[in-house]
């Protein structure tokens, strides 16, 4: 049978709200168990271990170089979008594969609300994972130094704020990708490499269409980087003229507006889509 054939009766607003809260809680619990979480933990531990190793050498690596390489480069350009991809691409497909989508629809939740609830729960989980990773990285890089409490941890808060906005953009993108193709992981990795990796590094107007462009701009404006670190980021990212970059509010509102628009399109797409699933008693 198709999911479109499942037509649950509508309930009262209070009952519907309770069902949405239960669905949010269920989605969070699904995301915080299983192999994906273990894989991500291992991926996040690798740069932390590398930072500790490089700091323990007879000639330790400079902390600012480690911060640039691991926090300002590897995290926003690799680990953060990969985290969003692994979770958001499966917002619907995981339920189809596990044959649980029909049972979700029997909760009498409108389909568009069901999708948005699962997507928001996914954003919360991925943002929390990235936040923990940021704190772990800064601790690995700066623990035991005079700058740890006065500079590193306050800057970590700024990185977490930027990363949270980035997760909004990445999650809605990969959530939509998971609706339109069964090979969302392959497509998502290709997108991360080609668009967020290559296109974002080309100094032309097209890079303003990437999430990482706004992440970089916010990083330059919000993180209060030391002068040398700021110049290093500007040179590496091709953003030497700060006055030509969008303002912080423009970047933040742009990411939130993009997230809201793509979420709505995805929810409507999901509401009109049919998914072939197995149910008890079906062939």
Backbone bond lengths (Angstrom), bond angles and torsions (degrees), N, CA, C in turn:
res aa  C-N    CA-C-N  psi(-1)  N-CA   C-N-CA  omega(-1)  CA-C   N-CA-C  phi
1 X - - - 1.457 - - 1.513 109.45 -
2 X 1.300 118.00 163.80 1.457 122.31 176.64 1.509 109.32 -103.01
3 X 1.334 114.87 153.55 1.456 119.57 179.39 1.512 110.84 -63.00
4 X 1.316 117.36 -27.74 1.461 120.73 -179.16 1.517 111.61 -62.01
5 X 1.352 117.33 -20.97 1.456 120.24 -179.17 1.524 112.04 -79.65
6 X 1.336 117.11 -11.33 1.458 120.25 -179.82 1.520 108.56 -85.91
7 X 1.316 117.99 113.05 1.466 122.64 -178.23 1.518 109.76 -121.78
8 X 1.334 118.94 83.76 1.455 120.60 -178.45 1.514 111.08 -71.04
9 X 1.321 117.45 150.08 1.460 120.27 177.02 1.517 110.79 -70.19
10 X 1.341 116.76 149.93 1.457 121.54 177.01 1.523 109.88 -77.91
11 X 1.327 115.85 147.67 1.451 121.40 179.69 1.518 109.30 -116.19
12 X 1.332 115.15 -178.51 1.458 119.84 177.67 1.525 109.76 -68.83
13 X 1.336 115.69 164.39 1.456 120.31 -178.92 1.526 111.69 -62.34
14 X 1.329 116.98 -39.99 1.463 119.88 -179.56 1.524 111.10 -65.69
15 X 1.323 116.20 -40.88 1.460 119.98 178.36 1.517 110.78 -66.55
16 X 1.333 115.51 -39.67 1.465 120.37 178.61 1.524 110.76 -65.09
17 X 1.337 116.53 -41.08 1.465 120.16 178.51 1.525 110.83 -63.50
18 X 1.323 116.67 -40.66 1.465 120.16 177.98 1.522 110.93 -63.31
19 X 1.328 115.47 -38.83 1.461 119.64 178.46 1.523 111.21 -65.24
20 X 1.338 117.02 -38.08 1.462 120.67 178.62 1.525 111.21 -66.46
21 X 1.336 116.32 -40.87 1.464 120.07 177.52 1.525 110.15 -62.87
22 X 1.327 115.91 -42.41 1.463 119.96 178.85 1.528 110.84 -63.80
23 X 1.335 116.47 -39.56 1.459 120.49 178.64 1.527 110.94 -66.02
24 X 1.328 116.52 -41.32 1.467 120.69 177.18 1.530 109.85 -59.19
25 X 1.324 116.15 -47.66 1.464 120.85 -179.95 1.524 110.89 -62.44
26 X 1.329 116.92 -41.65 1.463 121.12 179.17 1.524 110.79 -61.90
27 X 1.330 116.68 -43.66 1.463 120.69 -179.10 1.522 111.21 -64.33
28 X 1.332 116.81 -42.11 1.464 120.33 178.08 1.519 110.23 -61.20
29 X 1.328 116.97 -43.65 1.465 120.03 -179.76 1.522 111.17 -66.36
30 X 1.335 117.45 -36.73 1.463 119.91 176.33 1.525 111.22 -62.46
31 X 1.333 115.90 -40.54 1.463 120.01 -176.92 1.523 113.17 -74.27
32 X 1.313 116.99 -23.73 1.466 119.70 -176.87 1.524 112.34 -96.52
33 X 1.313 116.44 14.68 1.458 122.06 173.71 1.532 108.21 -133.83
34 X 1.296 116.31 155.39 1.453 119.45 174.08 1.518 113.88 105.98
35 X 1.343 114.11 178.42 1.459 120.84 -173.04 1.522 113.39 -70.05
36 X 1.329 117.23 -31.65 1.461 118.62 -178.40 1.528 111.58 -58.72
37 X 1.322 115.70 -42.91 1.461 119.47 179.93 1.524 110.74 -63.79
38 X 1.331 116.82 -41.54 1.461 120.10 179.16 1.521 111.22 -63.82
39 X 1.336 116.34 -41.15 1.468 120.47 178.16 1.522 110.51 -61.08
40 X 1.330 116.65 -44.87 1.462 120.23 -179.43 1.527 111.68 -65.87
41 X 1.320 116.87 -39.59 1.466 119.77 178.18 1.526 110.18 -60.04
42 X 1.331 116.09 -43.70 1.462 119.76 178.25 1.525 111.32 -63.64
43 X 1.333 116.53 -41.67 1.464 120.24 179.13 1.526 111.42 -62.71
44 X 1.324 116.62 -39.79 1.462 120.11 179.77 1.530 112.02 -73.95
45 X 1.319 117.00 -28.65 1.460 119.35 179.44 1.527 112.26 -71.83
46 X 1.325 116.73 -28.02 1.468 119.90 -177.67 1.531 112.46 -60.43
47 X 1.346 119.90 -52.38 1.475 118.14 178.18 1.526 112.83 -65.64
48 X 1.333 116.91 -30.50 1.473 118.98 176.22 1.530 110.20 -64.54
49 X 1.331 115.70 -45.03 1.463 119.76 178.60 1.526 110.88 -64.55
50 X 1.332 116.23 -38.38 1.463 120.04 178.55 1.524 111.04 -63.01
51 X 1.330 116.57 -41.74 1.467 120.23 178.96 1.525 110.99 -62.38
52 X 1.330 116.55 -44.53 1.468 120.31 179.18 1.527 110.32 -62.46
53 X 1.344 115.79 -42.30 1.465 119.94 -179.61 1.526 111.44 -63.16
54 X 1.327 116.69 -47.03 1.465 120.16 -177.77 1.523 112.20 -67.37
55 X 1.328 116.87 -28.00 1.470 119.87 177.52 1.524 111.84 -78.03
56 X 1.331 116.98 -20.22 1.465 120.54 -176.73 1.527 113.22 -91.74
57 X 1.325 117.80 -0.69 1.461 121.29 179.65 1.534 110.59 -70.13
58 X 1.332 117.02 159.99 1.478 118.99 176.62 1.525 112.71 -55.31
59 X 1.315 115.97 -35.27 1.466 121.03 173.91 1.531 107.19 -115.87
60 X 1.334 118.04 88.74 1.476 121.34 -173.22 1.526 112.18 -60.88
61 X 1.323 114.03 147.11 1.463 119.81 175.49 1.523 109.24 -68.32
62 X 1.320 118.53 141.58 1.475 120.82 178.23 1.524 111.12 -60.56
63 X 1.309 116.24 139.16 1.464 119.54 -177.84 1.526 112.18 -64.60
64 X 1.335 116.74 -34.91 1.460 117.85 -179.66 1.519 111.40 -68.13
65 X 1.338 117.47 -33.58 1.463 120.55 176.86 1.527 110.49 -68.14
66 X 1.325 116.68 -40.31 1.462 120.12 177.59 1.524 110.79 -64.94
67 X 1.326 116.34 -41.24 1.462 119.49 178.82 1.527 110.96 -61.82
68 X 1.324 116.64 -44.08 1.459 119.85 179.89 1.527 111.03 -63.31
69 X 1.329 117.06 -45.03 1.460 120.68 -175.35 1.525 112.66 -71.61
70 X 1.328 116.98 -42.78 1.461 120.34 -171.51 1.525 113.62 -94.90
71 X 1.338 116.99 -40.87 1.469 119.98 -175.99 1.521 111.94 -90.11
72 X 1.321 116.77 -45.77 1.459 120.35 -173.80 1.524 113.40 -90.33
73 X 1.327 117.37 -12.01 1.469 120.17 -179.74 1.524 111.89 -117.74
74 X 1.329 117.29 -62.86 1.466 120.19 -175.67 1.523 112.32 -63.09
75 X 1.326 116.97 -44.30 1.467 119.87 -175.86 1.529 112.79 -64.28
76 X 1.334 119.99 -56.90 1.473 118.92 -175.97 1.519 114.09 -73.26
77 X 1.338 117.83 -23.85 1.455 119.85 -175.99 1.526 113.22 -98.04
78 X 1.318 117.33 -13.17 1.454 119.62 -177.75 1.516 114.23 -132.39
79 X 1.318 116.60 -64.28 1.459 120.20 -172.43 1.524 113.19 -68.53
80 X 1.332 117.76 -42.35 1.469 120.08 -178.31 1.530 112.58 -65.22
81 X 1.347 119.58 -50.22 1.469 118.16 177.34 1.524 112.77 -64.98
82 X 1.335 117.59 -33.17 1.462 119.58 178.04 1.524 110.73 -65.68
83 X 1.321 117.30 -38.49 1.467 120.99 176.41 1.523 110.71 -59.96
84 X 1.327 116.20 -47.03 1.466 120.08 178.36 1.520 111.11 -62.29
85 X 1.322 117.02 -41.01 1.466 120.58 -178.88 1.523 111.57 -62.95
86 X 1.324 117.12 -46.74 1.461 120.43 -176.16 1.522 112.29 -61.94
87 X 1.327 116.85 -32.08 1.460 119.55 -178.58 1.524 113.04 -95.90
88 X 1.325 117.88 -48.67 1.468 120.24 -172.24 1.519 112.71 -70.65
89 X 1.325 117.91 -32.82 1.459 119.77 -179.50 1.523 112.03 -64.64
90 X 1.335 116.54 -20.83 1.457 120.08 -178.68 1.515 114.50 -103.38
91 X 1.334 117.95 14.85 1.466 120.89 -178.95 1.525 110.95 -53.22
92 X 1.328 116.99 -42.24 1.462 121.52 179.32 1.523 111.17 -105.21
93 X 1.327 117.27 -43.98 1.465 120.26 -173.64 1.524 112.44 -61.83
94 X 1.331 117.68 -32.70 1.464 119.46 177.18 1.522 111.20 -62.39
95 X 1.335 115.91 -41.10 1.463 119.64 179.69 1.525 110.96 -67.71
96 X 1.341 116.69 -35.63 1.462 120.21 178.04 1.523 109.92 -66.54
97 X 1.330 117.04 -46.42 1.455 120.95 -178.38 1.523 111.87 -65.13
98 X 1.327 116.99 -35.72 1.459 120.63 -179.15 1.528 112.55 -87.92
99 X 1.344 115.94 3.26 1.470 122.48 177.17 1.529 111.83 59.25
100 X 1.321 116.18 37.82 1.463 120.47 -179.89 1.524 112.88 -114.87
101 X 1.341 117.76 -2.22 1.459 119.88 -176.03 1.524 111.41 -64.47
102 X 1.328 116.77 -41.21 1.463 119.84 179.96 1.526 111.12 -60.30
103 X 1.327 116.74 -40.60 1.459 120.24 -178.82 1.530 111.17 -67.91
104 X 1.329 116.84 -32.55 1.462 119.19 175.02 1.518 110.73 -64.31
105 X 1.320 115.99 -41.12 1.463 119.44 -178.89 1.525 111.74 -67.97
106 X 1.320 117.47 -24.93 1.461 120.55 178.15 1.530 112.34 -73.16
107 X 1.344 117.10 -4.30 1.461 120.22 176.71 1.523 112.00 -76.07
108 X 1.299 118.32 0.83 1.470 123.18 178.63 1.523 112.59 65.57
109 X 1.320 116.06 31.47 1.457 121.47 175.08 1.525 107.92 -99.49
110 X 1.331 118.28 130.89 1.470 119.23 174.64 1.526 110.17 -53.03
111 X 1.312 116.08 142.88 1.455 119.71 -172.24 1.525 112.45 -60.48
112 X 1.325 116.97 -38.48 1.464 118.17 -178.72 1.526 111.11 -68.31
113 X 1.335 117.17 -33.80 1.461 120.40 176.93 1.529 110.62 -70.07
114 X 1.315 116.11 -36.92 1.461 120.68 177.84 1.528 110.10 -59.41
115 X 1.329 115.59 -48.18 1.466 119.53 -178.60 1.527 111.14 -63.90
116 X 1.326 117.24 -46.96 1.463 120.45 -177.94 1.527 111.59 -62.58
117 X 1.334 116.41 -38.62 1.466 119.59 179.60 1.519 110.95 -63.70
118 X 1.323 116.42 -45.32 1.463 119.87 178.81 1.527 111.09 -65.65
119 X 1.326 116.77 -36.53 1.463 119.76 179.92 1.527 111.30 -68.00
120 X 1.333 116.96 -43.34 1.466 120.15 179.09 1.531 110.44 -64.26
121 X 1.327 116.94 -40.66 1.462 120.07 177.08 1.525 110.60 -61.51
122 X 1.316 115.94 -39.37 1.463 120.64 178.19 1.522 111.03 -64.46
123 X 1.325 117.21 -42.62 1.471 120.64 176.81 1.522 110.78 -59.03
124 X 1.316 116.82 -43.85 1.467 120.47 -178.48 1.525 111.13 -62.62
125 X 1.325 116.29 -43.54 1.463 120.14 -178.77 1.523 110.91 -66.14
126 X 1.334 117.02 -47.05 1.464 119.26 -178.35 1.529 111.29 -66.31
127 X 1.330 116.90 -38.16 1.468 119.54 177.89 1.524 110.64 -63.21
128 X 1.338 116.80 -39.79 1.465 120.29 178.69 1.527 111.05 -66.22
129 X 1.332 116.70 -41.86 1.464 120.08 178.85 1.526 111.16 -61.41
130 X 1.325 116.34 -44.92 1.466 119.99 179.94 1.529 110.51 -66.02
131 X 1.334 117.23 -37.74 1.465 120.35 178.50 1.529 111.04 -61.84
132 X 1.322 116.44 -44.02 1.470 120.13 177.72 1.525 110.09 -62.83
133 X 1.336 116.13 -40.29 1.464 120.05 178.99 1.527 111.37 -63.05
134 X 1.330 116.78 -40.60 1.471 120.55 178.52 1.529 110.49 -60.96
135 X 1.319 116.85 -47.37 1.467 120.46 179.75 1.524 111.06 -62.84
136 X 1.337 116.33 -39.84 1.464 119.71 179.29 1.526 111.06 -65.45
137 X 1.324 116.83 -40.57 1.464 120.30 179.61 1.525 111.61 -66.15
138 X 1.326 116.64 -45.70 1.463 118.97 179.92 1.525 111.14 -64.75
139 X 1.323 117.02 -35.90 1.464 119.77 176.90 1.522 110.56 -65.69
140 X 1.326 116.57 -42.56 1.466 120.77 179.73 1.522 111.69 -64.10
141 X 1.326 116.58 -33.85 1.466 121.13 -175.79 1.527 112.32 -84.74
142 X 1.333 116.91 -41.24 1.467 120.22 -169.04 1.526 115.04 -111.72
143 X 1.323 119.21 -8.12 1.470 119.93 -177.60 1.527 110.53 -56.50
144 X 1.326 115.75 132.67 1.455 120.60 -179.94 1.508 114.73 87.79
145 X 1.326 117.50 -0.15 1.466 120.88 178.19 1.528 109.76 -102.84
146 X 1.334 117.76 158.02 1.472 119.76 178.73 1.523 113.25 -62.83
147 X 1.343 117.12 -24.26 1.468 120.13 -176.53 1.526 113.72 -83.88
148 X 1.338 116.88 -6.24 1.465 118.70 -171.12 1.522 112.17 -58.56
149 X 1.328 117.52 -52.01 1.464 120.57 -175.76 1.520 112.19 -82.36
150 X 1.312 116.78 -36.76 1.466 119.79 -172.87 1.522 113.86 -82.91
151 X 1.340 117.80 -30.73 1.460 120.53 -175.50 1.526 113.24 -121.89
152 X 1.330 116.60 -48.90 1.466 119.88 -171.88 1.526 112.68 -64.96
153 X 1.328 117.58 -50.87 1.465 119.40 -177.83 1.528 112.73 -65.25
154 X 1.345 119.88 -43.60 1.470 117.95 174.48 1.526 112.50 -59.21
155 X 1.336 116.69 -38.81 1.461 119.09 178.45 1.526 110.67 -68.57
156 X 1.322 116.88 -32.54 1.466 120.17 176.53 1.522 110.78 -60.72
157 X 1.343 116.61 -36.56 1.462 119.49 176.61 1.511 111.94 -61.68
158 X 1.336 116.71 -40.59 1.460 119.90 176.85 1.510 112.17 -65.50
159 X 1.336 116.64 -40.71 1.466 120.29 178.04 1.522 110.49 -62.33
160 X 1.328 116.84 -39.89 1.468 120.49 178.88 1.522 110.64 -63.57
161 X 1.330 117.18 -41.25 1.467 120.16 178.36 1.523 111.10 -62.12
162 X 1.334 116.74 -44.60 1.468 120.61 178.71 1.527 110.29 -64.77
163 X 1.336 116.57 -43.57 1.461 120.57 -178.43 1.523 111.75 -64.64
164 X 1.327 117.16 -34.34 1.466 120.31 177.96 1.522 110.95 -64.17
165 X 1.331 117.05 -43.90 1.463 120.40 176.05 1.525 110.65 -63.24
166 X 1.325 116.62 -37.91 1.462 119.80 178.24 1.521 111.27 -63.18
167 X 1.336 116.74 -38.06 1.463 119.56 179.89 1.525 111.59 -64.39
168 X 1.328 116.82 -32.22 1.467 119.29 175.34 1.521 109.72 -59.82
169 X 1.342 116.26 -49.51 1.455 119.67 -179.42 1.511 113.05 -64.16
170 X 1.329 116.94 -45.99 1.458 120.01 -177.28 1.525 112.23 -68.69
171 X 1.318 117.69 -40.88 1.465 120.20 -177.52 1.525 111.94 -64.84
172 X 1.335 117.41 -41.39 1.467 118.14 179.99 1.524 110.38 -68.58
173 X 1.333 117.29 -36.53 1.461 120.26 177.95 1.521 111.41 -62.80
174 X 1.319 116.09 -50.57 1.453 119.77 -176.07 1.523 111.63 -75.80
175 X 1.339 117.08 -26.78 1.457 119.18 173.23 1.516 111.28 -64.59
176 X 1.339 116.49 -42.18 1.466 120.54 176.62 1.523 110.42 -66.76
177 X 1.327 116.68 -40.51 1.461 120.35 178.75 1.523 111.09 -60.18
178 X 1.333 116.45 -37.75 1.455 119.90 178.39 1.514 113.61 -66.51
179 X 1.335 116.91 -20.69 1.465 120.73 177.23 1.521 112.40 -81.38
180 X 1.320 116.63 -33.73 1.468 119.83 -170.17 1.518 113.26 -96.44
181 X 1.323 118.75 -12.02 1.457 120.05 179.55 1.520 110.63 -146.93
182 X 1.321 115.64 148.18 1.458 120.19 176.66 1.522 111.49 -81.95
183 X 1.307 116.92 -15.03 1.465 121.54 -179.91 1.528 109.94 -104.06
184 X 1.316 114.86 50.42 1.462 119.95 -174.88 1.528 112.05 -65.45
185 X 1.325 118.15 -35.26 1.462 119.73 -179.20 1.522 111.19 -65.07
186 X 1.338 116.03 -43.86 1.463 119.67 178.65 1.524 110.08 -65.23
187 X 1.337 115.85 -46.64 1.457 119.72 178.89 1.515 112.19 -62.42
188 X 1.332 116.57 -37.83 1.455 120.33 179.96 1.518 112.61 -67.19
189 X 1.327 116.51 -42.07 1.466 119.72 177.63 1.525 110.40 -63.92
190 X 1.341 115.98 -41.51 1.467 119.68 177.27 1.524 110.72 -61.28
191 X 1.330 116.54 -40.07 1.469 120.63 178.33 1.527 110.98 -64.25
192 X 1.325 116.86 -45.31 1.464 120.43 -178.89 1.527 110.75 -59.78
193 X 1.333 116.21 -43.16 1.467 120.14 -178.01 1.525 111.49 -72.18
194 X 1.347 116.15 -50.00 1.464 119.89 -172.37 1.522 113.22 -76.47
195 X 1.329 116.49 -44.27 1.467 120.08 -173.68 1.525 111.17 -91.21
196 X 1.333 116.50 -58.90 1.463 119.68 -176.99 1.529 112.20 -74.00
197 X 1.335 116.62 -21.58 1.454 119.47 179.82 1.512 113.88 -93.91
198 X 1.342 116.43 -54.95 1.468 120.60 -174.62 1.521 111.79 -87.85
199 X 1.335 116.97 -53.72 1.466 120.19 -176.21 1.523 111.90 -59.00
200 X 1.328 116.57 -39.84 1.468 120.27 -177.40 1.519 112.71 -66.38
201 X 1.328 117.45 -18.55 1.462 120.92 -179.47 1.522 113.07 -94.19
202 X 1.322 117.37 -3.02 1.460 121.07 177.87 1.523 109.00 -90.62
203 X 1.299 116.12 128.75 1.466 120.90 -175.07 1.526 110.51 -82.22
204 X 1.330 115.27 76.30 1.464 121.08 174.33 1.520 108.06 -152.02
205 X 1.326 115.69 171.07 1.459 120.05 -169.43 1.524 112.57 -61.75
206 X 1.326 118.25 -24.72 1.458 121.21 -177.20 1.509 114.25 -62.49
207 X 1.327 117.67 -24.97 1.460 118.30 -178.39 1.521 112.32 -70.97
208 X 1.322 116.88 -15.26 1.467 119.41 176.49 1.523 111.56 -70.63
209 X 1.339 117.33 -6.43 1.459 121.36 176.80 1.525 111.89 -89.10
210 X 1.311 117.57 -2.01 1.457 121.00 -178.06 1.524 111.02 -98.08
211 X 1.307 115.78 152.46 1.465 120.72 177.35 1.525 110.77 -67.57
212 X 1.329 115.87 -41.48 1.461 119.44 -174.09 1.533 112.08 -65.93
213 X 1.317 118.28 -24.08 1.468 120.58 176.29 1.527 110.32 -60.50
214 X 1.324 116.25 -44.21 1.464 120.41 179.88 1.526 110.96 -74.84
215 X 1.325 116.71 -31.39 1.461 120.33 175.36 1.526 110.03 -63.14
216 X 1.324 116.24 -44.61 1.467 120.05 179.28 1.527 111.19 -64.73
217 X 1.325 116.24 -43.26 1.461 119.60 -179.65 1.527 111.03 -61.86
218 X 1.330 116.32 -44.50 1.462 119.83 177.94 1.525 111.27 -64.19
219 X 1.320 116.65 -36.81 1.466 119.79 178.56 1.525 110.75 -62.57
220 X 1.320 116.77 -42.16 1.466 120.35 179.14 1.522 112.02 -65.75
221 X 1.328 116.54 -32.79 1.469 120.16 -174.33 1.530 112.95 -92.18
222 X 1.313 118.11 -29.95 1.464 120.62 -172.36 1.530 114.84 -98.90
223 X 1.326 118.25 -25.22 1.462 118.97 -165.26 1.522 114.75 -86.30
224 X 1.308 118.33 -8.07 1.464 121.17 179.79 1.529 110.31 51.55
225 X 1.326 115.37 52.35 1.460 121.26 -177.56 1.527 110.71 -70.58
226 X 1.335 117.75 147.37 1.467 120.24 172.02 1.529 110.02 -56.93
227 X 1.318 116.84 153.95 1.468 121.17 -173.25 1.525 112.47 -55.44
228 X 1.324 117.10 -43.78 1.464 119.94 -178.83 1.521 111.24 -66.43
229 X 1.338 116.43 -41.45 1.458 120.40 178.35 1.520 111.06 -66.12
230 X 1.319 116.46 -38.19 1.461 120.80 178.61 1.521 110.71 -62.05
231 X 1.331 116.86 -45.58 1.470 119.91 178.76 1.522 111.14 -63.67
232 X 1.324 116.62 -37.82 1.461 119.94 179.29 1.524 110.64 -62.38
233 X 1.318 116.97 -44.14 1.466 120.74 178.76 1.525 111.07 -65.14
234 X 1.314 116.82 -44.74 1.458 120.15 -179.05 1.523 111.47 -61.62
235 X 1.313 117.09 -42.98 1.462 120.41 179.83 1.527 111.22 -66.83
236 X 1.329 116.68 -43.36 1.465 120.28 -177.99 1.520 111.99 -67.74
237 X 1.318 117.19 -33.78 1.463 121.52 -176.08 1.522 113.48 -96.36
238 X 1.328 117.63 -2.77 1.457 119.94 -178.53 1.515 112.82 66.85
239 X 1.325 116.41 38.28 1.467 121.96 -178.61 1.527 110.04 -125.84
240 X 1.311 116.40 53.33 1.460 120.78 -174.55 1.524 113.34 -74.77
241 X 1.328 117.43 -20.72 1.467 120.57 -178.22 1.526 109.47 -107.48
242 X 1.314 116.06 93.28 1.464 120.96 -176.17 1.521 112.79 -62.24
243 X 1.331 116.64 -31.97 1.458 118.89 -176.72 1.522 112.80 -68.68
244 X 1.334 116.92 -15.30 1.460 120.50 178.55 1.527 112.57 -93.77
245 X 1.323 116.81 -3.94 1.462 120.97 179.74 1.521 109.89 -88.66
246 X 1.339 117.60 153.89 1.465 119.72 177.40 1.520 111.27 -64.13
247 X 1.322 116.12 157.44 1.462 120.99 179.78 1.526 110.60 -72.03
248 X 1.320 115.45 166.76 1.467 120.14 178.83 1.521 111.34 -60.73
249 X 1.332 116.55 -44.20 1.466 119.69 -179.06 1.520 111.21 -64.83
250 X 1.328 117.18 -37.47 1.464 120.18 177.77 1.519 110.95 -62.87
251 X 1.327 116.45 -43.26 1.467 120.41 179.42 1.528 111.48 -64.76
252 X 1.337 116.21 -48.10 1.463 120.01 -177.74 1.524 111.37 -63.84
253 X 1.334 116.32 -47.79 1.464 119.60 179.65 1.520 111.00 -66.83
254 X 1.323 116.81 -33.41 1.458 119.76 177.65 1.518 112.10 -63.68
255 X 1.331 116.73 -44.94 1.464 120.05 178.59 1.526 111.52 -65.76
256 X 1.334 116.80 -42.08 1.465 120.05 179.14 1.526 111.06 -66.97
257 X 1.338 116.99 -41.99 1.457 120.22 178.44 1.511 111.87 -64.98
258 X 1.335 116.26 -41.90 1.463 120.39 176.27 1.519 110.33 -61.07
259 X 1.338 116.14 -43.13 1.458 119.52 179.05 1.511 112.55 -61.73
260 X 1.339 116.66 -42.60 1.463 120.36 179.85 1.524 111.21 -65.21
261 X 1.333 117.11 -42.94 1.465 120.99 -177.48 1.524 111.44 -65.93
262 X 1.331 117.04 -47.91 1.464 120.05 -178.55 1.524 110.67 -69.03
263 X 1.328 117.54 -34.49 1.470 120.27 176.51 1.520 110.90 -61.72
264 X 1.329 116.64 -43.55 1.458 120.55 179.75 1.520 111.10 -64.72
265 X 1.327 116.81 -44.52 1.469 120.24 177.94 1.525 110.41 -60.64
266 X 1.324 116.84 -44.31 1.465 121.00 -179.85 1.521 111.57 -63.89
267 X 1.340 116.66 -41.57 1.464 120.29 179.85 1.524 111.01 -63.65
268 X 1.319 117.11 -42.15 1.465 120.51 177.91 1.523 110.79 -67.26
269 X 1.325 116.77 -37.98 1.466 121.23 176.99 1.524 109.87 -61.27
270 X 1.337 115.50 -46.23 1.460 120.28 179.32 1.524 111.07 -62.54
271 X 1.332 116.78 -39.93 1.463 120.75 -178.45 1.521 112.08 -63.85
272 X 1.336 117.15 -27.34 1.463 120.94 -177.58 1.528 113.03 -101.08
273 X 1.317 116.78 -0.35 1.463 120.21 -176.07 1.521 111.01 -91.38
274 X 1.321 114.65 157.62 1.455 121.55 173.77 1.517 108.03 -116.92
275 X 1.331 116.04 140.92 1.448 121.11 -179.41 1.523 108.08 -127.68
276 X 1.310 116.62 127.78 1.454 121.57 178.34 1.520 108.76 -80.43
277 X 1.312 116.11 116.45 1.459 120.95 -178.73 1.515 109.46 -131.35
278 X 1.320 115.57 161.41 1.455 121.80 176.15 1.518 109.49 -95.40
279 X 1.305 115.93 142.93 1.457 121.07 175.59 1.520 108.54 -130.62
280 X 1.325 118.14 158.39 1.456 120.36 178.66 1.527 110.81 -54.10
281 X 1.322 115.17 129.79 1.454 119.87 179.35 1.503 114.18 91.89
282 X 1.363 117.59 -9.70 1.464 119.54 178.57 1.505 109.53 -85.87
283 X 1.328 116.25 158.11 1.467 120.20 -179.72 1.513 110.80 -76.15
